[in-house]
Amino acid sequence: MNTILVNAIPQRDKQGLSIDVHVTTTVALEADDARRVVNRELVPDLGTGLGAGQPELQVVGERIYWKVPVVLSLPKLGTLGIVGAVLVDARTGEILLTNDDQERIVNHARWLYTGALLSAN
């Protein structure tokens, strides 16, 4: 299942809040394609135990992205959690990730791994 996240201002009416959303577009990548792009082109540079999770479709302004979570999972510790996310342009397949974003993902993975080791002992 894919999720579309839209920032909108709800309007209050007699029945509560209502939001009207209409998006017409063509995307070149499906969710599984975006996950494969992240696993193939980015994860090997980040480190062992990291992999792409289930993407969510996001509409930001006039651009459409797949937000792909990066998950840390290790054989003896199992899945430890999400350590960050990567945006993949749904039309072009371009990965949008700065060096600072990449460093935050790696640091979060280290922090999560260290915490898991301390909890296991």
C-alpha positions in Angstrom: 0.0 0.0 0.0 1.3 3.5 -0.9 0.6 6.6 1.2 0.2 10.1 -0.2 1.0 12.8 2.3 -0.3 16.3 1.4 0.1 19.5 3.4 -3.3 21.2 3.2 -5.3 23.6 5.3 -8.6 21.9 6.4 -11.8 23.8 6.2 -14.3 23.6 9.1 -17.9 23.0 8.1 -21.0 21.6 9.8 -19.7 18.0 9.6 -16.3 18.8 11.0 -13.1 19.4 9.0 -12.9 18.7 5.2 -10.0 18.6 2.9 -10.2 18.6 -0.9 -7.2 17.1 -2.6 -6.7 16.5 -6.3 -3.5 15.5 -8.0 -3.0 14.5 -11.6 0.5 13.5 -12.6 2.6 10.8 -14.1 5.4 9.2 -12.2 8.2 7.2 -13.7 9.0 5.2 -10.5 6.7 3.0 -8.4 7.4 2.5 -4.7 9.4 -0.7 -5.3 11.5 1.1 -8.0 12.3 3.8 -5.5 13.3 1.3 -2.8 15.6 -0.5 -5.3 17.2 2.8 -6.3 18.1 3.5 -2.7 19.3 0.0 -2.0 21.4 -0.1 -5.1 22.8 3.4 -5.3 23.0 4.7 -1.7 22.9 1.9 0.9 26.3 0.4 -0.1 27.9 3.8 0.7 26.2 4.1 4.1 27.2 0.9 5.7 26.4 -2.7 6.7 23.0 -3.5 8.0 21.2 -0.6 6.4 18.4 -1.1 3.9 15.5 0.7 2.3 12.0 0.4 3.9 8.5 1.0 2.5 8.4 4.2 0.5 5.6 6.9 1.0 4.6 9.2 -1.9 4.8 12.9 -1.0 3.7 15.9 -2.9 5.7 19.0 -2.1 4.8 22.1 -4.1 4.9 20.9 -7.7 7.3 18.0 -7.1 6.5 14.5 -6.2 8.9 12.4 -4.2 9.1 8.9 -2.7 10.2 9.2 0.9 12.2 6.0 1.5 13.0 5.2 5.1 16.5 3.8 5.8 16.2 0.9 8.3 19.0 -0.6 10.4 18.7 -4.4 10.8 21.5 -6.7 12.0 21.6 -10.6 12.1 22.0 -11.1 15.8 20.0 -8.0 16.9 17.1 -8.0 14.4 15.5 -4.8 13.1 16.6 -1.9 15.3 14.6 0.9 13.7 14.5 3.7 11.1 17.7 5.8 11.1 16.7 8.4 8.5 14.9 8.8 5.2 15.9 9.5 1.6 13.8 11.4 -1.0 13.7 10.0 -4.5 12.2 12.2 -7.3 9.2 10.1 -8.5 9.6 11.5 -12.1 13.4 11.3 -12.6 14.6 8.7 -10.0 17.1 11.3 -8.7 18.2 10.7 -5.1 18.0 13.9 -3.1 20.4 13.6 -0.2 23.0 16.1 1.0 26.3 15.0 2.6 24.9 16.3 6.0 21.8 14.1 5.6 24.0 11.1 4.8 26.2 11.9 7.9 23.0 12.1 10.1 21.8 8.7 8.9 25.2 7.1 9.6 25.5 8.7 13.0 21.9 7.7 14.0 22.7 4.1 12.9 25.8 4.1 15.1 23.9 5.5 18.0 21.1 2.9 17.6 23.6 0.1 17.3 25.5 1.1 20.4 22.3 1.4 22.4 21.2 -2.0 21.2 24.5 -3.6 22.2 24.3 -2.0 25.7 20.7 -3.2 26.1 21.7 -6.7 25.1 24.4 -7.0 27.8 
